[in-house]
């Protein structure tokens, strides 16, 4: 990592870390010059043996189905990655969602969710049961978040693009659990993304701390009595971490700090700092709060979208009998979402499972519906390495199926094709087409 040595760390940052770590500073600075840590989190909602093709080292202690990836791994550019077999995620960044401990059937909010690592981790834990709202106020980042929710096959999520105060006004005390992975000064990314060192200033960190308090104040209003709130950052800065925890406890008397323990992690005081010389991961801070009282989380349910008519449902189920029955229309998209909250006035990018799109008198199956298929009884075609490479590049492929066909590779649903006369027309999304690595 020549050129990215600790001599390039901001002087004011090093001075502050000296006061934080004392005689541990040399070990910390040495760790900052080592190779960044990467991890892979296998998707339990999907089944494939293809992940065995990637070399993994040790398991990540605190998150099951997760492993450390060696430097230079091509897993992130593979065909099974685009099919949602796993998520590439820094191991320490997995901790906040594990601490939140979302359960199937709960109502959960990820308030600052892009790009989607923690949201998809929560969604996998919920196993398609309950409601997950994944929110990102920045539109471009919200689009990336929506794409990752789709790729990982999360069927019970709503992706919103709203400011925290909007959601607090609309859904007060509605959530069993809220995760605030707050925007921060990013000191924990200094090793993974060295250019962040040049962008760091003490003033920027102070501004982040103030913004985090505004977000936390809104988050507190969203947690139901007895519910929990996890606050996390990817920085080492005490102003953004411990001082914000102290501020929150003082200003939110309904909340108290709660201890937590995970394999390899003991946070008996309810907060934990990940330093790269102490833990195998990048910088991450986590705190767990519990709201006093006890009450079942209830989110106001209002039919904010048009209900799919009997005629539309019948036409769709005739064409795709093995897919879930449509419940509502989201624009021209048929969705399956039996119950959802009042979303009027909130910008929405995704609602539940997208099943198909109405185009004139025709219905086209949605890419998301393919990625959510577990053990499909629908017409399908399993492709080998040569054929799947052509399919992912957008080419027409040979096949003897007739009509809409689910394309599969290594046990994973990849997308749709439409067969006719020994050929299958390609319906893989144009924006995803390319030369993917094939394990």
C-alpha positions as CSV (number, residue, x, y, z in Angstrom):
1,X,0.0,0.0,0.0
2,X,2.8,2.3,-0.8
3,X,1.7,5.9,-0.9
4,X,-1.1,5.2,1.6
5,X,1.1,4.9,4.6
6,X,0.3,6.3,8.0
7,X,2.4,9.3,7.2
8,X,-0.6,10.4,5.0
9,X,-3.0,10.3,7.9
10,X,-4.2,13.8,9.0
11,X,-1.9,15.1,11.7
12,X,-4.9,16.2,13.8
13,X,-6.5,12.8,13.5
14,X,-3.3,11.0,14.7
15,X,-3.0,13.4,17.6
16,X,-6.5,12.7,18.7
17,X,-6.1,9.0,18.4
18,X,-3.1,9.3,20.6
19,X,-5.3,10.7,23.4
20,X,-7.9,7.9,22.7
21,X,-5.6,4.9,22.5
22,X,-2.5,5.9,24.5
23,X,0.2,3.2,24.2
24,X,-2.0,1.3,21.7
25,X,-1.4,4.0,19.1
26,X,1.6,2.2,17.3
27,X,-0.4,-1.0,16.9
28,X,-3.4,1.0,15.5
29,X,-1.2,2.9,13.0
30,X,0.5,-0.3,12.0
31,X,-2.9,-1.9,11.4
32,X,-4.0,1.1,9.3
33,X,-1.2,0.2,6.8
34,X,-2.4,-3.4,6.4
35,X,-4.7,-4.7,3.7
36,X,-8.3,-3.7,4.1
37,X,-10.6,-6.5,5.3
38,X,-13.4,-7.9,3.1
39,X,-16.1,-10.3,3.8
40,X,-18.8,-12.3,2.1
41,X,-22.3,-12.9,3.6
42,X,-24.1,-15.9,2.0
43,X,-27.8,-15.3,1.3
44,X,-29.9,-17.8,3.3
45,X,-32.9,-17.0,1.2
46,X,-31.3,-18.7,-1.8
47,X,-29.6,-22.0,-2.3
48,X,-26.5,-22.7,-4.4
49,X,-23.3,-24.7,-4.1
50,X,-21.5,-22.3,-6.4
51,X,-20.2,-20.2,-3.6
52,X,-17.8,-23.0,-2.8
53,X,-15.9,-22.0,-5.9
54,X,-14.7,-18.9,-4.0
55,X,-11.8,-19.2,-1.6
56,X,-12.8,-18.0,1.8
57,X,-10.6,-17.9,4.9
58,X,-12.0,-17.8,8.5
59,X,-15.6,-17.5,9.4
60,X,-16.9,-14.1,10.7
61,X,-17.6,-14.9,14.3
62,X,-20.5,-12.6,14.9
63,X,-22.6,-13.3,11.7
64,X,-23.4,-16.8,10.6
65,X,-23.0,-17.7,7.0
66,X,-20.3,-15.1,6.6
67,X,-16.6,-15.5,5.8
68,X,-13.5,-13.4,5.3
69,X,-12.5,-12.9,1.6
70,X,-8.9,-13.0,0.5
71,X,-7.4,-10.0,-1.3
72,X,-8.0,-10.2,-5.0
73,X,-11.2,-12.3,-4.8
74,X,-13.4,-12.1,-7.9
75,X,-16.6,-12.9,-6.0
76,X,-18.1,-9.5,-6.5
77,X,-18.0,-9.6,-10.2
78,X,-19.4,-13.1,-10.6
79,X,-22.7,-14.2,-12.2
80,X,-24.0,-15.7,-8.9
81,X,-23.3,-12.3,-7.2
82,X,-25.7,-10.6,-9.6
83,X,-28.2,-13.4,-8.9
84,X,-28.1,-12.5,-5.2
85,X,-26.3,-15.6,-3.8
86,X,-24.3,-13.3,-1.4
87,X,-23.5,-9.8,-0.4
88,X,-19.9,-8.5,-0.3
89,X,-19.8,-6.7,3.1
90,X,-17.0,-5.6,5.4
91,X,-17.2,-7.8,8.5
92,X,-17.4,-5.1,11.1
93,X,-20.2,-3.5,9.2
94,X,-22.2,-6.6,9.8
95,X,-22.3,-6.1,13.6
96,X,-25.1,-3.4,13.8
97,X,-27.7,-5.5,12.1
98,X,-26.8,-8.5,14.3
99,X,-27.2,-6.3,17.4
100,X,-30.6,-5.1,16.2
101,X,-31.6,-8.8,16.0
102,X,-34.6,-8.5,13.7
103,X,-37.1,-11.3,13.9
104,X,-39.6,-12.7,11.4
105,X,-42.9,-10.9,11.8
106,X,-41.5,-7.7,13.3
107,X,-41.8,-4.2,11.9
108,X,-38.3,-2.8,11.3
109,X,-36.8,0.4,9.9
110,X,-33.4,1.0,8.5
111,X,-33.3,4.8,8.6
112,X,-30.1,5.5,6.6
113,X,-30.0,2.4,4.5
114,X,-27.9,2.8,1.3
115,X,-26.2,1.0,-0.2
116,X,-28.2,-1.8,1.4
117,X,-25.7,-4.2,3.2
118,X,-27.4,-3.8,6.6
119,X,-31.0,-3.7,5.1
120,X,-30.5,-7.0,3.2
121,X,-28.9,-8.5,6.3
122,X,-32.0,-7.5,8.3
123,X,-34.3,-8.8,5.5
124,X,-32.5,-12.2,5.4
125,X,-33.0,-12.5,9.2
126,X,-36.7,-11.7,8.8
127,X,-37.2,-14.5,6.3
128,X,-39.8,-12.7,4.3
129,X,-42.1,-12.3,7.3
130,X,-43.2,-8.9,8.7
131,X,-42.3,-5.5,7.3
132,X,-38.9,-3.9,6.6
133,X,-38.8,-0.3,5.6
134,X,-35.4,0.6,4.1
135,X,-35.0,4.4,3.8
136,X,-32.4,6.6,2.1
137,X,-33.0,10.3,1.7
138,X,-30.6,10.8,-1.2
139,X,-32.3,9.7,-4.5
140,X,-29.3,8.3,-6.3
141,X,-28.3,6.2,-3.3
142,X,-31.9,5.1,-2.7
143,X,-31.9,3.7,-6.3
144,X,-28.8,1.6,-5.4
145,X,-30.5,0.5,-2.2
146,X,-33.6,-0.6,-4.1
147,X,-31.4,-2.6,-6.5
148,X,-29.7,-4.5,-3.7
149,X,-33.1,-5.3,-2.0
150,X,-34.2,-6.7,-5.4
151,X,-31.0,-8.6,-6.0
152,X,-31.0,-10.4,-2.6
153,X,-34.7,-11.4,-3.1
154,X,-36.2,-9.5,-0.1
155,X,-40.0,-9.8,-0.7
156,X,-41.3,-7.8,2.3
157,X,-39.5,-4.5,2.0
158,X,-40.6,-1.0,1.1
159,X,-37.8,1.3,-0.1
160,X,-38.5,4.9,0.8
161,X,-36.6,8.1,-0.1
162,X,-37.5,10.5,2.7
163,X,-36.0,12.6,5.5
164,X,-36.1,11.1,9.0
165,X,-38.4,13.8,10.3
166,X,-40.9,13.0,7.6
167,X,-41.1,9.3,8.6
168,X,-41.2,10.3,12.3
169,X,-44.3,12.4,11.6
170,X,-46.0,9.7,9.5
171,X,-45.2,6.6,11.6
172,X,-44.6,7.6,15.3
173,X,-43.8,4.7,17.7
174,X,-44.5,2.2,14.9
175,X,-41.3,0.0,14.9
176,X,-40.1,-2.9,16.9
177,X,-36.5,-1.9,15.9
178,X,-34.8,1.0,14.2
179,X,-31.3,1.1,12.9
180,X,-29.5,4.4,12.5
181,X,-26.3,3.8,10.6
182,X,-25.6,7.5,10.5
183,X,-23.6,9.5,7.9
184,X,-20.3,10.3,9.5
185,X,-16.8,11.6,9.0
186,X,-15.7,8.1,7.8
187,X,-12.5,7.6,9.7
188,X,-13.2,3.9,9.8
189,X,-12.8,3.9,6.0
190,X,-9.3,5.4,6.0
191,X,-7.8,2.0,5.2
192,X,-10.3,0.8,2.7
193,X,-10.6,4.1,0.8
194,X,-7.5,6.2,1.3
195,X,-8.9,9.3,-0.5
196,X,-11.2,9.8,2.5
197,X,-8.1,10.8,4.5
198,X,-7.7,13.8,2.2
199,X,-11.3,14.8,2.7
200,X,-11.2,14.6,6.5
201,X,-11.2,17.8,8.7
202,X,-12.0,18.4,12.3
203,X,-14.8,20.8,11.2
204,X,-16.4,18.1,9.0
205,X,-16.5,15.7,12.0
206,X,-18.1,18.3,14.1
207,X,-20.8,19.0,11.5
208,X,-21.4,15.2,11.2
209,X,-22.0,15.0,15.0
210,X,-24.7,17.7,14.8
211,X,-26.4,16.1,11.9
212,X,-26.4,12.7,13.7
213,X,-28.2,14.2,16.7
214,X,-30.9,15.5,14.4
215,X,-31.3,12.0,12.9
216,X,-31.3,10.4,16.3
217,X,-34.0,12.7,17.6
218,X,-36.3,11.6,14.8
219,X,-35.3,8.0,15.2
220,X,-36.4,8.1,18.9
221,X,-39.9,9.0,17.9
222,X,-40.2,6.0,15.6
223,X,-39.4,3.3,18.2
224,X,-42.4,1.7,19.9
225,X,-42.4,1.3,23.8
226,X,-40.2,-1.7,24.5
227,X,-38.5,-1.4,21.1
228,X,-34.8,-1.1,20.4
229,X,-32.7,1.4,18.6
230,X,-29.2,0.7,17.3
231,X,-26.9,3.6,16.5
232,X,-23.8,3.0,14.5
233,X,-21.1,4.9,12.6
234,X,-18.0,4.0,10.7
235,X,-15.8,6.5,12.5
236,X,-13.5,6.5,15.6
237,X,-14.5,10.1,16.6
238,X,-15.8,10.3,20.2
239,X,-17.9,13.4,19.3
240,X,-19.9,11.3,16.8
241,X,-19.9,8.2,19.0
242,X,-19.7,8.2,22.8
243,X,-20.6,11.9,23.1
244,X,-23.7,11.4,21.0
245,X,-24.7,8.4,23.1
246,X,-24.4,10.6,26.2
247,X,-26.4,13.3,24.6
248,X,-29.1,10.9,23.5
249,X,-29.5,9.4,27.0
250,X,-29.8,12.9,28.5
251,X,-32.3,14.2,26.0
252,X,-34.4,11.0,25.6
253,X,-35.3,9.8,29.1
254,X,-37.5,7.1,27.7
255,X,-34.4,5.3,26.5
256,X,-31.6,3.5,28.3
257,X,-28.4,1.9,27.1
258,X,-28.5,-1.9,26.9
259,X,-25.6,-4.3,27.0
260,X,-25.1,-6.9,24.3
261,X,-22.7,-9.8,23.6
262,X,-21.8,-11.6,20.4
263,X,-19.2,-14.1,19.6
264,X,-15.9,-12.2,19.8
265,X,-17.6,-9.1,21.1
266,X,-18.5,-8.1,24.7
267,X,-20.3,-4.8,25.0
268,X,-21.3,-4.9,28.7
269,X,-21.8,-1.1,28.7
270,X,-24.0,-1.2,25.6
271,X,-21.5,0.2,23.1
272,X,-18.6,-1.1,21.2
273,X,-15.7,0.4,19.2
274,X,-14.1,-1.7,16.4
275,X,-10.4,-0.8,16.1
276,X,-8.5,-2.7,13.4
277,X,-5.7,-3.6,15.8
278,X,-8.2,-5.2,18.2
279,X,-10.7,-6.8,15.8
280,X,-10.5,-8.3,12.3
281,X,-12.4,-5.6,10.5
282,X,-12.6,-1.9,9.7
283,X,-13.8,1.0,11.9
284,X,-17.3,0.7,13.3
285,X,-19.1,2.0,16.4
286,X,-22.3,0.4,17.7
287,X,-24.6,1.4,20.6
288,X,-27.8,-0.3,21.6
289,X,-30.8,1.5,23.3
290,X,-34.1,0.2,24.6
291,X,-37.2,2.2,25.0
292,X,-39.1,1.9,28.3
293,X,-42.5,0.3,28.4
294,X,-44.0,-2.5,26.4
295,X,-46.3,-2.5,23.4
296,X,-46.8,-4.4,20.2
297,X,-45.5,-2.4,17.3
298,X,-48.4,-1.2,15.0
299,X,-48.0,0.8,11.9
300,X,-51.1,2.5,10.4
301,X,-52.4,0.4,7.5
302,X,-54.1,2.3,4.7
303,X,-54.6,1.1,1.2
304,X,-52.5,3.8,-0.5
305,X,-52.2,1.9,-3.8
306,X,-54.9,0.7,-6.2
307,X,-56.0,-2.8,-5.7
308,X,-55.4,-5.2,-8.5
309,X,-58.7,-5.9,-10.2
310,X,-60.1,-9.4,-10.5
311,X,-59.5,-9.4,-14.3
312,X,-55.9,-8.4,-13.9
313,X,-55.3,-11.0,-11.2
314,X,-56.9,-13.7,-13.3
315,X,-54.8,-12.8,-16.4
316,X,-51.6,-12.7,-14.4
317,X,-52.2,-16.1,-12.6
318,X,-53.2,-17.7,-15.9
319,X,-49.8,-16.7,-17.4
320,X,-47.7,-17.2,-14.2
321,X,-49.6,-19.7,-12.0
322,X,-46.6,-20.4,-9.8
323,X,-46.0,-16.8,-8.8
324,X,-47.8,-15.1,-5.9
325,X,-51.1,-13.5,-6.7
326,X,-50.9,-9.7,-7.3
327,X,-52.5,-7.6,-4.6
328,X,-51.9,-4.0,-5.8
329,X,-50.7,-1.8,-8.6
330,X,-47.6,0.4,-8.1
331,X,-47.7,2.5,-11.3
332,X,-47.9,-0.1,-14.1
333,X,-46.2,-2.7,-11.9
334,X,-48.2,-5.5,-10.3
335,X,-46.9,-6.2,-6.7
336,X,-47.6,-8.7,-3.9
337,X,-47.8,-6.9,-0.6
338,X,-50.9,-8.0,1.4
339,X,-50.5,-5.3,4.1
340,X,-48.5,-2.1,4.1
341,X,-48.6,1.2,5.8
342,X,-50.0,4.5,4.6
343,X,-47.4,5.7,2.2
344,X,-49.2,8.8,0.8
345,X,-46.8,11.7,0.5
346,X,-43.7,9.6,1.0
347,X,-41.5,9.0,-2.1
348,X,-41.4,5.3,-2.7
349,X,-39.0,3.3,-5.0
350,X,-40.1,-0.2,-4.2
351,X,-43.1,-1.9,-2.5
352,X,-43.0,-5.6,-1.7
353,X,-42.4,-8.1,-4.4
354,X,-42.6,-6.8,-7.9
355,X,-44.3,-9.4,-10.0
356,X,-44.9,-8.0,-13.5
357,X,-45.4,-5.0,-15.6
358,X,-48.5,-4.2,-17.6
359,X,-47.6,-3.0,-21.1
360,X,-50.8,-2.3,-23.1
361,X,-52.7,-5.6,-23.2
362,X,-49.6,-7.7,-22.2
363,X,-48.1,-8.6,-18.9
364,X,-44.3,-9.0,-18.7
365,X,-42.8,-10.8,-15.6
366,X,-40.6,-8.6,-13.4
367,X,-36.9,-9.3,-12.9
368,X,-37.5,-9.2,-9.1
369,X,-40.0,-12.1,-9.4
370,X,-37.3,-14.2,-10.9
371,X,-34.8,-13.4,-8.2
372,X,-37.4,-14.3,-5.5
373,X,-38.1,-17.8,-6.8
374,X,-37.0,-20.5,-4.5
375,X,-38.0,-23.9,-5.8
376,X,-39.9,-22.9,-8.9
377,X,-42.4,-25.2,-10.6
378,X,-42.7,-22.8,-13.4
379,X,-41.1,-23.6,-16.8
380,X,-37.4,-23.2,-16.3
381,X,-34.1,-23.8,-18.1
382,X,-30.8,-24.5,-16.4
383,X,-27.9,-23.2,-18.3
384,X,-24.3,-24.2,-18.3
385,X,-21.3,-21.9,-18.2
386,X,-21.2,-21.2,-22.0
387,X,-24.9,-20.5,-22.3
388,X,-25.2,-18.3,-19.1
389,X,-22.3,-16.2,-20.3
390,X,-24.3,-15.4,-23.5
391,X,-27.5,-14.8,-21.6
392,X,-25.9,-12.3,-19.2
393,X,-24.4,-10.5,-22.1
394,X,-27.9,-10.0,-23.6
395,X,-27.7,-12.6,-26.4
396,X,-30.4,-14.9,-27.6
397,X,-29.9,-18.5,-26.6
398,X,-31.0,-21.9,-27.9
399,X,-33.8,-23.7,-26.0
400,X,-36.9,-25.8,-26.6
401,X,-39.2,-24.2,-24.1
402,X,-42.3,-22.2,-25.2
403,X,-43.4,-19.0,-23.6
404,X,-42.0,-17.3,-20.5
405,X,-39.0,-19.3,-19.1
406,X,-37.2,-18.9,-15.9
407,X,-33.4,-18.9,-16.6
408,X,-31.3,-20.7,-13.9
409,X,-27.6,-21.2,-13.2
410,X,-25.9,-23.1,-10.5
411,X,-29.3,-23.6,-8.7
412,X,-30.1,-19.9,-8.8
413,X,-32.8,-18.1,-10.6
414,X,-31.1,-15.4,-12.8
415,X,-33.8,-13.9,-15.0
416,X,-36.4,-14.4,-17.7
417,X,-36.4,-15.4,-21.3
418,X,-39.2,-16.1,-23.8
419,X,-39.0,-19.3,-25.8
420,X,-40.3,-19.8,-29.3
421,X,-39.2,-22.1,-32.2
422,X,-36.0,-23.4,-30.5
423,X,-34.8,-19.9,-29.5
424,X,-35.2,-18.0,-26.2
425,X,-35.4,-14.2,-26.5
426,X,-33.4,-12.5,-23.8
427,X,-35.2,-10.5,-21.1
428,X,-32.2,-10.0,-18.8
429,X,-32.3,-6.3,-17.7
430,X,-30.3,-4.2,-20.2
431,X,-28.6,-2.2,-17.5
432,X,-27.1,-5.3,-16.0
433,X,-25.8,-6.9,-19.1
434,X,-22.1,-7.6,-19.4
435,X,-19.3,-10.1,-19.2
436,X,-19.7,-11.5,-15.7
437,X,-17.2,-13.9,-14.1
438,X,-18.5,-17.4,-14.2
439,X,-17.5,-19.7,-11.2
